[in-house]
Amino acid sequence: MLTVNTPTQLDCAVPLETTSRMLAPVLDRLTADDLDALPYGIVQLDRDGRVLSYNRAEAENVGVMPRPIGQHFFRQVAPSANVPEFHGRFLDGVDARRLDHTFAFTFSCALRPRRVLIRQYYSLRTDTVWLFVAQPDGAPFETGTASHGYSAFLPTPDFGFDLRRERVA
């Protein structure tokens, strides 16, 4: 287990921005168990967009088992992310070897759209990009539950769910 003070040892209520900033210096030294202990979805991608790491919180939240290690994130794992505001930022960041951007995004999926907050972070040390995935307000996912983003929907009194606030990719 990692001996430095990382968010694996913190209260789960720490917001995404704080958690990811604290993790940045030690990201590349975290073991699979360390990543699985974090309440945020965490995905590590190589320069081509292939999945190198995929933690338990993301797997449970998306309902993906087995984890898609080795698959292309933008073509096979999350094709709805193959849009300029997500994949384009990824490509620009990899080319520039510099990326640290947080944005709201809606994944299209078979069950229902999944609204989340994404932070893309480029690691110069390993030449990889880390994706941090949280609830739309930056809060961590509930551990041990597969919410599939349901809590991100805005119920309306008239009809269904209101998804007009953000673009569904």
C-alpha positions in Angstrom: 0.0 0.0 0.0 1.2 3.5 -0.7 2.9 5.3 2.2 2.5 8.9 1.1 -0.6 10.8 2.3 -3.0 10.4 -0.7 -6.8 10.8 -0.9 -7.1 7.1 -0.3 -6.6 8.0 3.3 -9.0 11.0 3.3 -12.7 11.4 3.9 -14.6 10.5 0.7 -16.3 14.0 0.7 -13.2 15.6 -0.7 -14.2 17.3 -4.0 -12.8 16.1 -7.3 -10.6 19.2 -8.0 -8.9 18.9 -4.6 -8.6 15.1 -4.8 -7.1 15.2 -8.3 -4.6 18.0 -7.5 -3.4 16.0 -4.4 -3.0 12.9 -6.5 -1.2 14.5 -9.4 2.3 14.2 -7.9 1.9 10.5 -7.0 -0.5 9.3 -9.7 2.0 7.2 -11.5 3.1 5.4 -8.3 -0.4 4.3 -7.3 -1.1 0.6 -7.4 -4.3 -0.9 -8.8 -5.5 -1.4 -5.2 -4.8 2.3 -4.4 -6.8 3.4 -7.4 -9.6 1.0 -6.5 -9.8 2.6 -3.0 -10.6 6.0 -4.5 -14.3 7.0 -4.8 -13.9 8.7 -8.1 -13.8 7.0 -11.5 -10.2 7.0 -12.7 -9.0 5.9 -16.1 -5.4 6.0 -17.5 -5.0 6.3 -21.2 -1.9 5.9 -23.4 -1.1 8.5 -26.1 -3.3 6.6 -28.6 -6.3 6.5 -26.2 -6.0 2.8 -25.1 -7.0 2.1 -21.5 -4.1 1.3 -19.2 -5.9 1.5 -15.9 -9.6 1.5 -15.0 -10.5 1.7 -11.3 -13.4 0.0 -9.5 -15.5 3.1 -8.9 -15.6 3.8 -12.7 -16.3 0.1 -13.5 -19.1 0.0 -10.9 -20.6 3.3 -12.0 -20.6 2.4 -15.7 -21.4 -1.3 -15.0 -18.4 -2.5 -17.1 -17.0 -5.8 -16.1 -14.4 -7.0 -16.9 -12.5 -3.8 -17.0 -11.7 -2.7 -20.6 -7.9 -2.7 -20.3 -6.2 -2.5 -23.7 -9.4 -1.3 -25.5 -9.5 2.1 -27.2 -11.4 4.5 -24.9 -12.8 6.7 -27.7 -13.8 3.9 -30.1 -14.7 0.9 -28.0 -15.2 2.0 -24.3 -17.0 5.3 -24.6 -17.7 6.2 -28.3 -19.8 9.1 -27.2 -16.6 10.8 -26.0 -15.2 10.8 -29.5 -16.2 14.5 -29.9 -14.0 17.6 -30.1 -14.8 18.7 -26.6 -13.5 15.4 -25.1 -11.3 13.5 -27.6 -10.2 16.8 -29.3 -8.9 18.1 -25.9 -7.2 14.7 -25.3 -5.4 14.8 -28.7 -4.4 18.5 -28.2 -3.1 17.8 -24.8 -1.1 14.7 -25.9 0.5 16.7 -28.7 1.3 19.6 -26.5 2.4 17.2 -23.7 0.4 19.4 -21.4 -3.2 18.9 -20.3 -5.1 19.9 -17.1 -8.7 20.6 -17.9 -12.0 20.1 -16.0 -15.4 20.1 -17.8 -18.9 18.8 -17.6 -19.8 16.0 -20.0 -22.7 13.7 -20.8 -21.9 10.1 -21.9 -24.5 8.5 -24.1 -25.0 4.9 -23.1 -27.5 2.1 -23.6 -29.4 2.7 -20.3 -29.5 6.4 -20.0 -27.2 9.4 -20.5 -24.6 9.8 -17.8 -23.8 13.3 -16.7 -20.4 13.7 -15.0 -17.6 16.1 -14.3 -14.4 15.1 -16.1 -10.8 16.2 -15.4 -8.2 15.3 -18.0 -4.6 15.4 -16.6 -1.5 14.7 -18.6 1.4 13.0 -16.8 4.7 14.1 -18.3 6.5 11.3 -16.4 4.6 8.5 -18.1 3.4 10.2 -21.2 -0.2 9.2 -20.3 -3.5 11.0 -19.7 -5.5 10.4 -16.5 -9.3 10.9 -16.5 -10.9 11.6 -13.2 -14.7 11.1 -13.3 -17.1 12.5 -10.7 -20.7 13.3 -10.2 -21.8 16.6 -12.0 -21.2 18.6 -8.8 -17.7 17.2 -8.4 -18.7 14.9 -5.6 -17.4 11.3 -5.5 -19.6 8.3 -6.4 -21.2 6.3 -3.7 -19.0 3.3 -3.2 -20.5 -0.1 -3.9 -23.4 1.2 -5.9 -23.8 1.5 -9.6 -25.6 4.8 -10.0 -25.1 4.9 -13.8 -25.5 8.7 -13.5 -29.2 8.5 -12.5 -28.6 11.2 -9.8 -27.4 13.6 -12.5 -30.8 13.8 -14.2 -33.0 16.8 -13.4 -36.6 15.7 -12.8 -39.2 18.0 -14.2 -42.8 18.2 -13.0 -44.3 18.0 -16.5 -42.4 15.3 -18.3 -39.5 12.9 -17.7 -36.0 14.3 -17.2 -34.6 17.7 -18.3 -31.3 17.2 -20.1 -31.3 20.5 -21.9 -28.7 22.1 -19.8 -25.8 20.3 -21.5 -25.2 18.8 -24.9 -25.6 15.0 -25.0 -22.7 13.7 -27.1 
